[in-house]
Amino acid sequence: MKRLRVQILRRLQLRESWIIFFILGVILMTFPFLNIFNKPVLLFGVPLLFLYLTTGWIVSIIVIYFFVIASHYESKQNDEKSEP
């Protein structure tokens, strides 16, 4: 389990991962996706577009949290390597 966690944290440290998640976030906020969810439908009493935007916002916060954890992991490893 710890090995899997280390591999995921290393993967998140890559600059390409940051760029991919940014582009994905921009794409999900474009007209075609917003138009798909802009329907007069209520899901659990909540408009579908509002639910889509709120869910996307929460997911983006979680992704940013994982990136912050990965950056702390990288700085911690660099500190351990530089110590004599």
C-alpha positions as a Markdown table, in Angstrom:
| # | Residue | x | y | z |
|---|---|---|---|---|
| 1 | Met | 0.0 | 0.0 | 0.0 |
| 2 | Lys | 2.8 | 2.4 | 0.9 |
| 3 | Arg | 4.6 | 1.6 | -2.4 |
| 4 | Leu | 1.4 | 2.4 | -4.4 |
| 5 | Arg | 1.1 | 5.7 | -2.5 |
| 6 | Val | 4.7 | 6.6 | -3.3 |
| 7 | Gln | 4.1 | 5.8 | -7.0 |
| 8 | Ile | 1.0 | 8.0 | -7.1 |
| 9 | Leu | 2.8 | 10.9 | -5.4 |
| 10 | Arg | 5.7 | 10.6 | -7.9 |
| 11 | Arg | 3.3 | 10.7 | -10.8 |
| 12 | Leu | 1.6 | 13.8 | -9.5 |
| 13 | Gln | 4.9 | 15.6 | -9.2 |
| 14 | Leu | 5.2 | 15.6 | -13.0 |
| 15 | Arg | 4.6 | 18.9 | -14.7 |
| 16 | Glu | 2.6 | 17.1 | -17.4 |
| 17 | Ser | 0.1 | 16.0 | -14.8 |
| 18 | Trp | -0.5 | 19.6 | -13.8 |
| 19 | Ile | -1.0 | 20.6 | -17.4 |
| 20 | Ile | -3.3 | 17.7 | -18.2 |
| 21 | Phe | -5.6 | 18.5 | -15.2 |
| 22 | Phe | -5.6 | 22.2 | -16.1 |
| 23 | Ile | -6.6 | 21.6 | -19.7 |
| 24 | Leu | -9.2 | 19.0 | -18.5 |
| 25 | Gly | -10.7 | 21.6 | -16.2 |
| 26 | Val | -10.8 | 24.2 | -18.9 |
| 27 | Ile | -12.5 | 21.8 | -21.3 |
| 28 | Leu | -15.1 | 20.8 | -18.8 |
| 29 | Met | -16.1 | 24.5 | -18.5 |
| 30 | Thr | -16.6 | 25.1 | -22.2 |
| 31 | Phe | -20.0 | 25.5 | -24.0 |
| 32 | Pro | -20.6 | 21.9 | -25.1 |
| 33 | Phe | -20.3 | 20.5 | -21.6 |
| 34 | Leu | -22.3 | 23.4 | -20.0 |
| 35 | Asn | -25.0 | 23.0 | -22.6 |
| 36 | Ile | -25.2 | 19.2 | -21.9 |
| 37 | Phe | -26.0 | 19.9 | -18.3 |
| 38 | Asn | -28.1 | 23.0 | -18.8 |
| 39 | Lys | -31.5 | 21.2 | -18.8 |
| 40 | Pro | -34.6 | 21.8 | -16.8 |
| 41 | Val | -34.0 | 18.6 | -14.8 |
| 42 | Leu | -33.9 | 18.4 | -11.1 |
| 43 | Leu | -31.7 | 15.7 | -9.5 |
| 44 | Phe | -32.4 | 15.3 | -5.8 |
| 45 | Gly | -34.2 | 18.6 | -6.0 |
| 46 | Val | -31.1 | 20.4 | -7.3 |
| 47 | Pro | -30.8 | 21.8 | -10.9 |
| 48 | Leu | -28.5 | 19.6 | -13.0 |
| 49 | Leu | -26.2 | 22.5 | -14.1 |
| 50 | Phe | -25.7 | 23.6 | -10.5 |
| 51 | Leu | -24.9 | 20.1 | -9.4 |
| 52 | Tyr | -22.4 | 19.7 | -12.3 |
| 53 | Leu | -20.6 | 23.0 | -11.4 |
| 54 | Thr | -20.6 | 22.1 | -7.7 |
| 55 | Thr | -19.3 | 18.6 | -8.3 |
| 56 | Gly | -16.6 | 19.9 | -10.6 |
| 57 | Trp | -15.5 | 22.5 | -8.1 |
| 58 | Ile | -15.2 | 19.9 | -5.3 |
| 59 | Val | -13.3 | 17.5 | -7.6 |
| 60 | Ser | -10.9 | 20.3 | -8.6 |
| 61 | Ile | -10.3 | 21.1 | -4.9 |
| 62 | Ile | -9.5 | 17.4 | -4.2 |
| 63 | Val | -7.1 | 17.3 | -7.2 |
| 64 | Ile | -5.3 | 20.4 | -6.0 |
| 65 | Tyr | -5.1 | 18.9 | -2.5 |
| 66 | Phe | -3.3 | 15.8 | -3.9 |
| 67 | Phe | -0.9 | 18.0 | -5.9 |
| 68 | Val | 0.0 | 19.9 | -2.7 |
| 69 | Ile | 0.6 | 16.6 | -0.9 |
| 70 | Ala | 2.8 | 15.5 | -3.8 |
| 71 | Ser | 4.8 | 18.7 | -3.7 |
| 72 | His | 5.3 | 18.4 | 0.1 |
| 73 | Tyr | 6.4 | 14.8 | -0.4 |
| 74 | Glu | 9.0 | 15.9 | -3.1 |
| 75 | Ser | 10.4 | 18.7 | -0.9 |
| 76 | Lys | 10.6 | 16.3 | 2.0 |
| 77 | Gln | 12.6 | 13.8 | -0.1 |
| 78 | Asn | 14.9 | 16.5 | -1.3 |
| 79 | Asp | 15.6 | 17.6 | 2.3 |
| 80 | Glu | 16.4 | 14.0 | 3.2 |
| 81 | Lys | 18.8 | 13.7 | 0.3 |
| 82 | Ser | 20.6 | 16.9 | 1.1 |
| 83 | Glu | 21.2 | 16.1 | 4.8 |
| 84 | Pro | 24.6 | 14.5 | 5.5 |
